[in-house]
Amino acid sequence: MTSLSKKSESKLTKHSVLRASPSLVSTLPQTRRFSKQSLHAFLDQYKKVIVKPAGGSGGAGVMLVTRKAKSRYRVQRGPSHRTLRGKSETYRYLRSKITTPYLIQRGISLARVNGSLFDVRVMVQRRPGSPWVVTGMLAKVAGLGYIITNVKRSKGRVLPIRTAIQRSSIRGASSSTIIARLRRIALLAANRLARYYTSQKVFGLDMGIDASGRVWIIEANLRPDITLFLKLADKSMYNTICAYRRHV
């Protein structure tokens, strides 16, 4: 059995592993290696695309490109943005900001709470010889004006998942229905990822919900930060996550 250290931890590898499951294909935004060709193709196909590092975490280096009228493209990095004319100029600008391997991904129109984007961190863990279990779930709300939900980087905050959905722009599905979807898809994803990352006992899934209540897998983390759960008033999920860790 290959050890985790020899396995690729690239976001593209994780995406490919997940895409191999017919049950998960519809939950995965299209993702490719960043290149001039892939940027042009994605901008033709989607109104919004995300350009982000293939490795790393914490929301560093993430850029959002939005197609505007008259062949103009708005590129946002952190809270700042600029508008460029044409795909070639947009590619040159993005290229000038990129120093490591990057991906391009279809941009999901994430649901919002009070005007701020949010996504969901779902913790899935297992004890040796036992099935995967969802041990925690919370909403990460971006700081106002930011495109990333990393709480530290965007000066955002966390909310209980049900509170976030109830206060959000989502229409057409109840909070209980959406939470059940998140749970079901997270467990499918953990089971699929575990076929490749055979020694993993934990996955931290970043999942998105769009305005219609559809659930998306944005990316999977192999070493998720559990301190986010300490920021909730109710510490029971944090305690459950820690209890699972102790039994590994």
N, C-alpha and C positions, 0 to 999 in steps of 0.2 A: 504494500500500500504506500503510495507516494505521500510524503509529509506535506503539510500546508506550506512550508517555506519554499517548496519547489513548484507550487502551483501559482499560476498567474492570478494576481489580485486586481488586474485591470477591470475597470467598469465595463469594458467591451466584452471581456471574457464572461463576467457574471451575466451580462445581458444575453450573450449567446447561449449560456447554460439554461437560462430561464426560457428563452425562445423555443428551446427544444421541446417544451411542454405545450401540446395543443390547447390545454386548459388556460394557459397564461398568455398566449400570443396577443389576444385582444386587450390585455391590460398593460402592454409594453409600448411606450412611445417609440417610434422608429428611431434607431440610433446607428450611426456610422462613424468611421474614423474621419476626422476633420481633414478636408482637402479642398482645393479650389472647385473641383468637380462636385464633391458632395455638398458644398455650400450652395453652389448654383442650383443643383437639383432640389435641395430642401427649400430654398427661397422661392422656387417656382411652385412647389407643392403646398407649402404651409405659410400662414401669415406670420407665425412666430417660430423662431428656432433658438435653442439654447446651445451655446458653445462652451465646453467645460473641459478641465483636465481629465485625462484618462485614468490617472491615479490621484492620490491625495484626497483630502476631505475638508470639512469646515467651510465649504462654500467659496474657497479662495479661487480667484481667476475665472469665475463664472460670468459669462456675458449673454445678454439677451438681444437678439436681432429681430426687429419688427418691421414687416413690409408696409410702407406707406404709399401714398399716391405718387404717380409720375416717377417711377423707378428710384424712389428714395427709400433709404433704410435707416432706421433709428437703432443705434447700438447703445445699450446701457451696461455700465460697469459700476457696481456699488450704487451709490445714489446719483451718480453723474451720467450724462448721456450726450451723444452727438448724432447729427443726421448726416448721412453720406449719400452721394449720388451714384447710382449704378452698382451692379454686383461686383465689378472688378475693383472699384475703389473701396467697397466694403470689405472685400477679401484682403486687400493690401493693409487696411487699417487693423483688421483682426490679426493678421499674420504678424504685424509689428508688435503685438501685445503677447504673442505666444512663444514660449521658450521650451516647452515640454510637449510630449504627445497629447493631442486634444481629440475630443469627440464632438460630434454635432448630433443634436437630438431634437425631435419635434417638440415644440414648446406647448405645454398644457396650460389652458386657461384655468388656473387654480381658483378655487372658491376663495372668498375674502371675508374677513371679519372687520367691520368698521373701516373698510377701504384697504386693509392690509392683507396680502396674500398669506395663506397658511398651507402647510402640508402636515403629514402625520408620521410620527415615529412609532413603529410597531416592533416590540421586542418578542422574539420567538426563541425559546430555549428547550433543551432536552437534558434529561439525566441519562446516564449510560443504560442502555437496554430499554428505554422508555420512549414513547412517541413525542413529537414536537408539541409544545404548548405555547399559546400566546400569554406572556407574563406581564405585559405592559403596553399601554397605548396612550399617546398624548398628541396634542396639536402644537406645532411650532409656528408661531405667528411672526411674520417678518416685521422689522421696523418699518415705519411709514416711508414709502418712496423706494424701498429696497426690493430687489427681485429674488433675493435668497432668504431662506428662513433660518439660516444658522443664527441662533439666538445671540451669541457673543458678537459675531461680525456685523449683524444688521441692527444690533441693539433692540432685538425683538423680545418676545416673551412666550411662555408656555401656557396652555389652557387645558383643562380636562377635555377629552375628545367630544363628549356629548355637548358640553357648553359651547365649544367652538362651532359645531354643526348647527346647533339651535340658534346661534347668533349670526350665522353666516348667510351668504347670498345663494345657498343651495336651494333649489326648488324641485319638487317632484319625487322626493324620497324622504322618509322619516329618518331621524338619527339612529333608531334601532336597526333599520334596514341597512343603512350605510355601515354601521359598526359591524354588523354580521358579515357584510361583503368584505370589509377590511380584514376581518379575522379569517374568513375562508381563504381569501387569496394569499394572505401572509403564510398560512400553513401549507398551502400548495407550493408556494415559492421556497419555503424552508426545506420541504421534502425534495424538491428538484435540485436546489443548490447543494444539499447534503450528498447527492450522488457524485458530485465533483469534489467538494470540500468535505471529504469523508470524516475528518477528525473534528469538525466544528461542533460546538455545543450551543452556539448562540449566533443569531443573525439580527441585526438592527435594520429593518426595512424602512426606507423613506418612501412613503406612498402619498399620492396626490388624489384629491377629489375635485372634479370639475363642477361647474354650476348646475349641471343636470343630475349630479349625484353619482356619476360614473367614477370608478376607482382605478387608479393607475399605479404601477410600480415605477418609481423614479430611479432608485438604485438600492443596492444591498451593501451593508457594512459588516465587515468581519470582526471588527473590534469596536462596537458601538459605545459611545459615551453614556454611561448610565446616570451621571449626575443630573441630567435634564430632569429625571423623575423626582429628584430632591427638591426641585423648584415648585412642585405641586404642593398645595396645602395638605392633601391626603397622601401620607407616605406609604400606604399599603402596597402599591405597585413596586416602589423602590425596594421594600422589604422582601417581596416575593422574588424579584430579580436577584437580589443578593443571596437569598436562600437557595435558589437554583445554582448559582455560581459555586456555593460552598460544597455542593454535592457532585461537582464535576471531577 
